[in-house]
């Protein structure tokens, strides 16, 4: 049965985004809007997936979404929660470095900091007392199963522990938005489950929490996301492909009644097949 | 077992490794004994080298070693401070050419530089220190620049995503994040400096040092002493190398290379 939900304020607005390196146009004409989803029965964050074949500009788009890459044209807007609401609307601002958390494929961490030191550093700009920071970190470490390795360095951690630390660090530093570049690549079945649990933990903790991730696993994207964008090359008139990534199709799984389901149904499978076809043609 | 020793990429246990090293040492020593037999020989006999060591010890070898180590330490500290300042500021576009320029200067011949240093510096000991500082710094800068160049962009982006300012990135990723590499660069470049001792210490004979001892022995063609000194210099060099390695491993648990 389709879950009830409401769409409220815009939480992410991307307009005419393109990125060019020298002569090469990597992505162009990217535009989409995501709104805050509100469910009556529980806090519900947003989970947005980006799918596309290798080299279609997913990582470049992600760097732009996180403010790590200056767009050649267009802009990425997010609500500016530091400003007061005007005419019932939260003013928007251009995304800047640090506004959106970013976990790369290698789960990069500070090599010279233990998990605890990394998390403490992520909280350095937060205006709460040192004791409160400690308390917060300890609670997170417990919830995320990292308590036993709090004094270990990244080189002493397993892949799964590194990834959870990288996510936590960004969560503590950036707050509501989190971009993860292929968080499932190279993980075993247990670690995939850990990341899925982490997504749920983030989504359930605040209705404005927004996870944006890319993956090559279409089924996993359909299972987890409530909004899916397929990135690829458009076809020229002569049937050849352009060499510039853009959004080819958007699937709003909320609207389709497929989001937040506990089981993978025939409808999910149908979407999976459709996405696969679009990707193969692009 | 022997078959394993001659198969590429074969893994052997510690006992076998030690046996192989033992065999090589025995072969080298055996060759040395054999090659120094007879009236005409290229190398001094082990007995001559032993005698050389004894006479060196009686002439205050320990004091000379102390002098050489003191010179090296003094030069290394000054050189590290200069090199690190230049390299840590190299991410600033305005100062990058300075670091690159100093790195290129390593191709300059020693003679040219000592000529100008003689005019600038007073006192032979200061001269010794500064010749070493100049050369150490050029190699340090080159190696440290390579360390900086190898820092993955992901690490910089990671710091940026945590709202680090550019100066915080410099502090966390470049300076604090690569401190263990500095020790390793010191370890690698110390070998070059240790090799330069003979030339540099000959500037001021009165200050002593292993270089002076080797120069004096050379003058009188005392081969036993020369080889003895070379062995001592090699062993001290290896000891310094090992000490720096142990310090790095002890201080930086995250240093995996």
Interface residues (C-beta under 8 A of the other chain):
Chain A: X63 X66 X68 X97 X98 X100 X101 X102 X104 X106 X108 X109 X110 X111 X112 X121 X122 X125 X153 X154 X155 X156 X169 X170 X173 X174
Chain B: X152 X154 X155 X157 X158 X159 X160 X161 X162 X163 X164 X172 X173 X176 X177 X179 X252 X253 X254 X256
